[in-house]
Amino acid sequence: MANIHTGGCHCGHLRYQFSGPLHDIAHCHCSICRRVSGGIVTTWITVPAAHFAWLGGTPSRYDSSASCVRYFCPTCGAQVALITQLSPQSIDVTIATLDHPEHAPAERHIWSDSRLPWLHLDEHLPSEAEEKI
């Protein structure tokens, strides 16, 4: 496999890899991402599910909405991935859990209608009121 990227949670219990280019990366401003992560924004990369594999550990699952399942470390709590019924052939992975997040800059903002009004982050990037799949 070419372009293999690896990552994992804070404590090392979960490890994963996926193959492909680092693109389709978005800062998500939805209130669910904020509440689940405790952060003001979560940056995701969307990759084909067929190109993603868990290498170590078993993630815990949290159904954060009727259409979205999130996966996190049962030991340290790090949110690592999500799958949405709106796009079940792909998996979203948190950029912050990549071994080299510096190689994966965001390309756009999603759910920008939920953006905190005082947050100024990558304002030159395109912005979508909701996520376009």
Secondary structure, DSSP 4 states (H G I P E B T S, - for coil): --SEEEEE-SSSS-EEEEES-S--EEEE--HHHHHHHSSS-EEEEEEEGGGEEEEES--EEEEEETTEEEEE-TTT--EEEEEETTSTTEEEEEGGGBS-GGG----EEESGGGS-TT----TTS-B-SS---
